[in-house]
Amino acid sequence: MLHSTLTRRSTEHTDGSFSVDANGNVDAETVKSEGMSVVDEDGNTTFQVLANGDVTATTETGGTVIGQTSRNTNTRFSVDANGNVDAETVKSEGMSVVDEDGNTTFQV
């Protein structure tokens, strides 16, 4: 196995499809891997994408997830891709049901 070290330089494929700058930032059309992980300064994996497409993250903040089912680990709460909620218990300070015109049809 060939090993090399480059210091304060960029590496680029001759056709421009892959490059690594001096800070380790990768720019590539395709990256092939069994999976990729983000590890914090303590060595804990905080985000992981496996080759099969599974994603594991410590926290998801903001953004949009489209066409998936979200659920907790014990499956006592889930929301499907159509927005249908299945939950054993729902706790709320108050709750309203609103129709497609924005009219409140039921309120607790």
Sequence and secondary structure as in RCSB ss.txt:
>XXXX:A:sequence
MLHSTLTRRSTEHTDGSFSVDANGNVDAETVKSEGMSVVDEDGNTTFQVLANGDVTATTETGGTVIGQTSRNTNT
RFSVDANGNVDAETVKSEGMSVVDEDGNTTFQV
>XXXX:A:secstr
       S  EE TTSSEEE TT  EEES    SEEEEE TTS EEEEEETTS EEES   SS   S  EE TTS
SEEE TT  EEES    S  EEE TTS EEEE 
